[in-house]
Amino acid sequence: MDTTIPEIRRNIVDLCRDLHRRNWVANHDGNISVRLPGNKILITPTAMSKGDVREIDLVEIGLNGKRLSGSRRPPSEMRLHLIIYKNRPDVQSVVHAHPPASVAHAVTGMEIPTTMMAEPIVSIGDRIPLVPFAPPGSADLHQSLADTIMTANCLLLEQHGPIAAGDDLEQARLRFELIEHLANIHLKALQLGSIGRIPEPVMRDLLKKHHAAGLGAPGLGIKDT
C-alpha cells in the first residue's frame, strides 16, 4: 500500500470533518471506508456525528461484516460498502453521504447528468446510474447495487443519496465531490432553460479517454465505432 494505516485513519477523519463542514451530512448520516490488507475494511462508526469522529472511533470489519477491532459498532450501511468490495476487487475506498443537491435528485428520481460538459465524461463516464428504490437492507437493494457497481464508479441510490468508489480514498473523495458539483450545476441549469449535451461522436472519443486512463468500471465495455 502506498499509504500507512495510521495515515489512512487520519485521512478518513479529515474527510469526515470536511463532509460535516460542507453540510453534506447531518445527524449520523454518511459513511466512509477503506480496504486494508487481508480484505479487512476500515469504516466510520454508527451513531456518531462525522464532525466528532476520531481515529480511535474507526471500526475494522471483515468482508463478512464481523467486527475485528474497535470499541464502536459499524454502521448498518456497511452492507452497501461490503457489496461493492465483494463485487469489485479493484475498489479500495467507498464514500457515501447526503449532500443536498445530489439528494434532491435522488428523492425526485432524477439522474444527475454528466454529459453537459466534457470533463465529467472523462472523469466518471457518461452516466451516474440511478439505483431504483428498495427498502434499506433488502435483497432487492443489494442485488441492484451489485449489478450497478459493475458498470459505474459513481451512482445514486433513489430516495437516498450518492455513493462513489475509487482506487483509494482520495479518488473516491474527488469523485464524490464531482457528483455533488454536477448536481448543483444541473439544478441551476434547469432554472435557466434547456440543457445542452455533448454531441455523440465527441462523447465516444471522451469515453475512450475515460477507459484509456483506467477510470472505467470493469463491467462497462466500449465500442470502437
C-alpha positions as CSV (number, residue, x, y, z in Angstrom):
1,M,0.0,0.0,0.0
2,D,1.2,3.5,-0.8
3,T,-0.3,4.8,2.5
4,T,0.2,3.6,6.0
5,I,-2.7,2.5,8.2
6,P,-2.2,5.5,10.6
7,E,-2.3,7.8,7.6
8,I,-5.4,6.2,6.3
9,R,-7.1,6.7,9.7
10,R,-6.1,10.4,9.7
11,N,-7.3,10.8,6.1
12,I,-10.7,9.3,6.9
13,V,-11.1,11.6,9.9
14,D,-10.1,14.6,7.8
15,L,-12.8,13.7,5.2
16,C,-15.4,13.2,8.0
17,R,-14.7,16.7,9.2
18,D,-14.8,18.0,5.6
19,L,-18.2,16.4,4.9
20,H,-19.6,17.9,8.1
21,R,-18.1,21.3,7.4
22,R,-19.8,21.4,3.9
23,N,-23.1,20.3,5.4
24,W,-23.1,17.2,3.3
25,V,-24.0,15.1,6.4
26,A,-26.4,15.7,9.3
27,N,-27.1,13.7,12.5
28,H,-25.3,10.4,12.0
29,D,-25.5,10.4,8.2
30,G,-22.9,9.0,5.8
31,N,-20.1,6.6,6.0
32,I,-16.5,6.3,4.7
33,S,-14.5,3.1,4.3
34,V,-11.1,1.9,3.0
35,R,-10.0,-1.6,2.2
36,L,-7.0,-2.7,4.2
37,P,-4.6,-5.6,3.5
38,G,-6.1,-9.0,4.0
39,N,-9.5,-7.8,2.8
40,K,-10.3,-6.0,6.0
41,I,-12.3,-2.9,5.9
42,L,-11.8,0.3,8.0
43,I,-15.1,2.1,8.3
44,T,-16.7,5.0,10.2
45,P,-18.8,4.0,13.2
46,T,-22.6,4.2,13.7
47,A,-24.4,6.7,15.9
48,M,-21.7,9.4,15.7
49,S,-21.6,12.8,14.0
50,K,-19.0,13.0,11.3
51,G,-17.8,16.2,12.9
52,D,-16.9,14.3,16.1
53,V,-15.3,11.2,14.7
54,R,-11.7,10.5,15.9
55,E,-9.2,8.0,14.6
56,I,-9.8,5.7,17.7
57,D,-13.5,5.6,16.8
58,L,-13.0,3.9,13.4
59,V,-14.0,0.2,13.2
60,E,-12.3,-2.6,11.4
61,I,-14.5,-5.3,9.9
62,G,-14.1,-8.4,7.7
63,L,-15.9,-8.9,4.4
64,N,-18.5,-10.9,6.4
65,G,-19.3,-7.8,8.4
66,K,-17.9,-9.1,11.6
67,R,-16.2,-6.5,13.8
68,L,-12.5,-7.3,14.1
69,S,-11.3,-4.3,16.2
70,G,-12.6,-1.0,17.6
71,S,-14.9,-0.3,20.5
72,R,-17.7,1.2,18.5
73,R,-20.2,-0.5,16.3
74,P,-20.1,-0.4,12.5
75,P,-22.9,1.3,10.6
76,S,-25.9,-0.7,9.3
77,E,-25.0,0.7,5.8
78,M,-21.7,-1.2,6.0
79,R,-23.5,-3.8,3.9
80,L,-23.6,-1.4,1.0
81,H,-19.8,-1.0,1.3
82,L,-19.3,-4.7,1.6
83,I,-21.3,-5.5,-1.6
84,I,-19.1,-3.1,-3.5
85,Y,-15.9,-4.5,-2.1
86,K,-17.0,-8.1,-2.8
87,N,-18.1,-7.4,-6.4
88,R,-15.2,-5.0,-7.2
89,P,-11.8,-6.3,-6.0
90,D,-10.3,-3.2,-7.7
91,V,-12.2,-0.8,-5.4
92,Q,-10.2,0.3,-2.4
93,S,-12.4,3.0,-0.9
94,V,-16.1,4.0,-0.7
95,V,-17.7,7.3,0.2
96,H,-21.4,7.8,0.9
97,A,-23.1,10.9,2.3
98,H,-26.2,13.1,1.8
99,P,-25.1,16.3,0.0
100,P,-28.3,18.4,-0.7
101,A,-28.2,18.8,-4.4
102,S,-27.5,15.1,-5.1
103,V,-30.2,14.0,-2.6
104,A,-32.6,16.4,-4.3
105,H,-32.1,14.4,-7.5
106,A,-32.4,11.1,-5.5
107,V,-35.7,12.0,-3.9
108,T,-37.2,13.1,-7.3
109,G,-35.9,10.0,-9.1
110,M,-33.8,12.2,-11.4
111,E,-30.4,11.2,-12.7
112,I,-27.5,13.6,-12.3
113,P,-26.2,14.1,-15.9
114,T,-22.5,14.0,-16.7
115,T,-22.9,14.8,-20.4
116,M,-23.5,18.5,-20.0
117,M,-19.7,19.1,-20.2
118,A,-16.7,17.2,-21.5
119,E,-14.6,16.9,-18.3
120,P,-17.0,14.8,-16.2
121,I,-17.3,12.2,-19.0
122,V,-13.6,11.6,-18.9
123,S,-13.6,11.6,-15.1
124,I,-16.6,9.4,-14.3
125,G,-18.2,8.3,-17.6
126,D,-21.4,9.2,-19.4
127,R,-23.8,8.3,-16.6
128,I,-24.3,8.3,-12.8
129,P,-26.8,5.5,-12.7
130,L,-29.9,5.8,-10.5
131,V,-30.4,2.6,-8.5
132,P,-34.1,2.0,-8.1
133,F,-35.5,2.4,-4.6
134,A,-35.8,-0.7,-2.4
135,P,-36.2,-1.0,1.3
136,P,-32.9,-0.4,3.2
137,G,-31.1,-3.7,3.8
138,S,-33.4,-5.6,1.4
139,A,-32.2,-8.3,-1.0
140,D,-33.6,-6.2,-3.9
141,L,-31.4,-3.2,-3.0
142,H,-28.3,-5.3,-2.5
143,Q,-28.8,-7.0,-5.9
144,S,-29.4,-3.7,-7.7
145,L,-26.3,-2.3,-6.1
146,A,-24.2,-5.3,-7.0
147,D,-25.4,-5.1,-10.6
148,T,-24.9,-1.4,-11.0
149,I,-21.5,-1.1,-9.4
150,M,-20.0,-3.4,-12.1
151,T,-20.6,-0.7,-14.7
152,A,-20.1,2.5,-12.7
153,N,-17.9,4.0,-10.0
154,C,-20.4,6.7,-9.1
155,L,-24.1,6.0,-8.5
156,L,-27.2,7.5,-6.9
157,L,-29.5,5.5,-4.6
158,E,-33.1,6.6,-5.3
159,Q,-34.7,8.2,-2.2
160,H,-31.3,8.1,-0.5
161,G,-28.1,9.6,-1.9
162,P,-24.8,9.2,-3.8
163,I,-22.0,6.7,-3.5
164,A,-18.5,7.0,-5.0
165,A,-15.9,4.2,-5.2
166,G,-12.2,4.6,-6.0
167,D,-8.8,3.1,-6.2
168,D,-8.0,4.9,-3.0
169,L,-9.7,7.4,-0.6
170,E,-8.6,10.4,-2.5
171,Q,-10.1,9.2,-5.8
172,A,-13.3,8.2,-4.1
173,R,-13.5,11.7,-2.4
174,L,-12.8,13.5,-5.7
175,R,-15.5,11.5,-7.5
176,F,-17.9,12.2,-4.7
177,E,-17.2,15.9,-4.9
178,L,-17.8,15.8,-8.7
179,I,-21.2,14.2,-8.2
180,E,-22.4,17.0,-6.0
181,H,-20.8,19.6,-8.2
182,L,-22.7,18.3,-11.2
183,A,-25.9,18.1,-9.2
184,N,-25.6,21.7,-8.3
185,I,-24.9,22.8,-11.9
186,H,-27.9,20.7,-13.1
187,L,-30.3,22.3,-10.7
188,K,-29.2,25.8,-11.7
189,A,-29.3,25.0,-15.4
190,L,-32.8,23.7,-15.1
191,Q,-33.9,27.1,-13.9
192,L,-32.4,28.8,-16.9
193,G,-33.8,26.7,-19.7
194,S,-32.9,23.7,-21.8
195,I,-29.6,21.8,-21.1
196,G,-27.1,21.0,-23.8
197,R,-25.5,17.7,-24.3
198,I,-22.1,16.8,-25.7
199,P,-22.5,15.5,-29.3
200,E,-22.4,11.7,-29.6
201,P,-19.2,11.5,-31.7
202,V,-17.4,13.7,-29.2
203,M,-18.8,11.7,-26.3
204,R,-17.5,8.4,-27.8
205,D,-14.0,9.9,-28.0
206,L,-14.2,11.2,-24.4
207,L,-15.3,7.8,-23.2
208,K,-12.3,6.2,-24.9
209,K,-10.1,8.6,-23.0
210,H,-12.0,7.6,-19.8
211,H,-11.2,4.0,-20.4
212,A,-7.7,4.5,-21.7
213,A,-6.9,6.3,-18.4
214,G,-8.1,3.3,-16.4
215,L,-11.0,5.2,-15.0
216,G,-13.8,3.0,-16.2
217,A,-15.6,0.2,-14.2
218,P,-14.6,-3.3,-15.3
219,G,-18.1,-4.4,-16.5
220,L,-18.5,-1.4,-18.9
221,G,-17.4,-2.1,-22.4
222,I,-16.9,0.5,-25.1
223,K,-17.4,0.2,-28.8
224,D,-14.7,1.3,-31.2
225,T,-17.2,2.8,-33.7
